Amino acid sequence: MTLRAVGVITEYNPFHNGHRYHVDQARSHSGADVVVAVMSGHFLQRGEPALVDKWTRAAMALKCGVDVVVELPFPWACNSAPHFAYGAVQALQAFGPTLDSFCFGSESGDLNALQRQARQLAKIENEQPDDHFMRRGQTWPQARAAHLVDVSSEDAPDPALPNNILGLAYLQALEKLPQPAPKPLTIQRIGCGYHDRTPGTGSIASATAVRALLEQGEDVRPYLPQQAWLILQQASQQTGWLDSQRWWLMQQTACLGPVERLESLYQQQPGLAARMQQAALTANDGEALISGLKARHLTRTRVQRLLSYAALFVTAEEMTPLLQHPPSFLPLLGATVCGEKFLRQCRKQMSVPLAGNFSRLIPQLKRFYGSDSQQMQQALNLLSLHNRVARSYTLLLPEWQGASRHWDFYREPWRE
């Protein structure tokens, strides 16, 4: 029997009851046999490092309903919504025609309304932004949302809500894929809002609220599946959770470096490198550093991503060519028994290699792309960045006791 799959795009930082609801609804709405998650690695879309490592987050998901977890590589995972969405849907399409649907959460829950907005948004982005909005000092997302409100009906989805924003980016990205693309499905987000820092009533809290409770030493068991909570506790004992103080010091150290180095960063803007250096001279914590860089036309997430690029020394010269092509490989983080059957079924038809064992990845890439091809060089460039990012993340774990910071080379994918 041929297994059919539905895709989800996730961060699971950490996996909670709302995520389990999404997985269950994706399987139910699609009628799929398998749920494939494309998950951000150690650094996330909003420019922040994850609470725990990617294998821990994958294990939480695989114990709670997901069948396959692959990593969305850093250039797409830690980027603006359009790049994040396009890289993720490309990763889903890489599995071939048996992954024939894709389910995302939205505040709206109305796919037809979101599709209409996505078409309106495509028209807007082909034109110059309205100077009226930009003179108010709005960010580009705010200006874009204002445009959409102007041309939408009163009952249209709110284009400024975070899951609607990503939903619109997914729908636009699907239009750019070679057809047939996975069929989009959406479910309405329930429980707390994406940014809510308190749980509210019920058993579903946002990941933001869960992390805030963990920082305060509060009990998060009501908001996580039992198996996910046990895995999270085990990780805290083995490597520890993210030490945000270490992260802010890495960022500050980078900002105190030469201005010329800061000017070479990906998504850098004229004059901002000097401001980064000046802010680092006086900031006493991460919030002060962000505040020193924040401007009316810059979103907080844009600032956070720029600081991440500084700490990891991610340059425009490095990132721009990578983003012009789909991910050259997809790290496999784990699979259930059913997920392994699906992978055996579609492995030969996949458009990019699955990287399960990094010690054998370069020979695998040479067989797939050829030793001297441009695609092979692209894959090697992505691998170099991937390894640097993974090594850097280990510096943020207070209980790190690994034999080597080349983590991917000895961590096997999670298997049931």
C-alpha positions, 0 to 999 in steps of 0.5 A, spaced: 500 500 500 502 506 498 502 511 504 500 518 503 503 524 507 501 531 509 506 536 511 506 541 517 512 546 518 514 547 525 519 550 530 516 546 536 520 550 541 517 546 545 512 541 543 506 543 547 498 541 547 497 546 541 502 542 537 499 536 538 492 538 536 495 541 529 498 534 528 491 531 529 487 535 525 492 535 519 492 528 519 484 528 520 483 533 515 488 530 509 486 523 510 493 522 510 497 516 513 503 519 515 505 526 518 511 529 515 514 535 519 519 540 516 522 543 523 527 549 524 534 547 527 537 550 532 536 557 530 528 560 529 525 564 524 524 570 529 532 570 530 532 566 537 536 560 539 531 554 541 530 552 548 533 545 547 536 542 541 533 540 535 533 532 536 530 533 543 524 537 539 524 532 534 523 526 539 518 530 543 514 531 536 515 523 534 512 521 541 506 525 540 503 524 533 508 526 528 512 520 523 518 524 520 521 530 522 526 533 517 530 540 519 529 546 515 536 548 514 539 555 517 538 560 511 531 559 511 529 557 518 532 564 521 529 568 515 524 573 514 517 570 513 517 569 505 524 566 505 522 561 511 515 559 507 519 558 501 524 554 503 519 550 507 514 548 502 520 546 497 522 541 503 515 538 503 515 538 495 522 534 495 518 528 498 515 527 491 507 526 489 505 522 495 506 528 500 500 531 497 497 536 502 500 541 507 496 543 513 498 550 517 495 553 523 492 560 522 488 565 526 483 566 521 481 558 519 478 560 512 483 558 507 479 561 501 479 568 505 487 567 506 487 565 498 484 571 496 488 576 501 495 572 498 493 574 491 492 581 493 498 581 497 502 579 490 499 585 486 501 589 492 508 587 492 509 588 485 508 595 486 512 600 490 510 601 497 506 607 499 510 612 501 504 615 505 505 609 510 513 609 510 513 616 512 509 614 518 515 610 520 511 604 519 515 597 518 514 594 511 509 588 515 505 594 518 505 598 511 503 591 507 498 590 512 495 597 512 495 596 504 491 589 505 486 592 510 484 598 505 483 593 499 479 588 503 472 587 506 471 588 513 470 581 515 477 579 511 482 575 516 487 580 520 493 580 515 497 583 521 496 576 526 502 572 526 499 565 524 496 569 518 502 572 516 505 566 515 499 563 512 499 568 507 507 567 506 506 559 505 500 560 500 504 565 496 510 560 496 506 554 494 504 558 487 512 559 486 513 551 486 513 547 480 506 544 479 503 540 482 504 543 489 502 540 495 494 542 496 494 547 502 489 546 508 488 550 514 486 549 521 484 555 526 489 556 532 485 555 538 487 557 545 492 563 547 495 567 541 502 566 538 505 572 543 501 571 549 506 570 555 501 567 560 497 561 559 490 563 560 484 558 561 485 550 558 490 546 557 493 550 551 498 555 552 503 558 546 510 556 546 512 563 548 508 562 555 511 555 556 518 558 555 516 564 560 513 559 565 520 555 565 524 561 566 520 562 572 520 555 575 513 554 574 510 547 572 508 546 565 506 539 565 498 542 564 500 544 557 505 539 554 503 532 552 506 527 558 511 524 553 513 531 551 514 533 558 518 527 560 523 528 554 524 535 556 526 534 563 531 529 560 534 534 556 535 539 562 539 534 565 543 532 559 545 538 556 541 543 560 536 548 556 538 555 553 542 559 557 540 566 554 545 570 558 551 566 554 547 568 547 547 575 549 554 575 550 555 572 544 551 577 540 555 583 544 562 580 543 560 580 535 557 587 535 564 590 538 568 587 533 570 591 527 565 595 523 567 592 516 566 585 519 559 588 521 557 591 514 558 584 511 553 581 514 546 578 511 541 583 511 545 589 513 543 596 512 547 602 511 549 606 517 546 600 522 553 597 523 556 603 527 549 603 531 550 596 532 557 597 535 555 603 539 549 599 542 554 594 544 558 599 548 553 601 553 548 595 553 548 591 560 543 585 557 540 583 551 534 587 551 538 593 552 542 591 545 535 590 541 533 597 544 539 600 542 538 598 535 530 598 534 528 603 529 521 605 527 522 602 520 525 595 523 521 590 526 524 587 533 524 580 529 529 583 524 533 586 529 534 579 532 535 576 526 541 581 524 544 580 531 544 572 530 547 573 523 552 577 527 554 572 533 554 567 527 558 571 522 553 570 517 555 574 511 551 576 505 556 573 500 554 566 504 547 567 504 545 570 498 547 564 493 544 559 498 537 562 497 537 562 490 536 555 490 532 550 494 536 546 500 541 542 497 540 537 503 535 535 508 537 533 515 533 527 517 532 528 525 528 522 526 522 517 524 517 512 527 516 505 524 510 508 519 515 514 518 521 509 516 516 505 511 514 512 508 521 514 507 523 507 504 517 508 499 519 515 497 527 515 498 528 514 490 524 519 488 526 525 492 529 531 489 534 532 494 538 527 499 536 526 506 542 527 511 541 521 516 549 520 517 553 526 516 559 522 517 557 519 510 554 525 507 559 528 502 560 521 499 552 521 498 552 528 496 557 526 490 553 521 488 547 525 488 550 531 484 556 529 481 563 531 484 565 537 480 558 540 479 555 547 481 550 543 485 555 540 489 559 546 491 552 549 493 551 543 497 558 544 500 557 551 502 550 549 505 554 544 509 559 549 512 554 554 514 550 548 517 556 545 521 558 552 524 551 554 526 551 547 530 557 548 533 555 555 536 549 552 539 553 548 543 556 554 547 549 556 549 548 549 553 550 550 560 551 542 561 554 541 555 558 534 555 559 532 548 565 529 546 565 534 540 562 540 538 561 537 531 554 534 533 551 532 527 557 527 526 555 523 531 548 524 533 543 519 529 536 520 527 531 518 533 528 512 531 522 508 534 
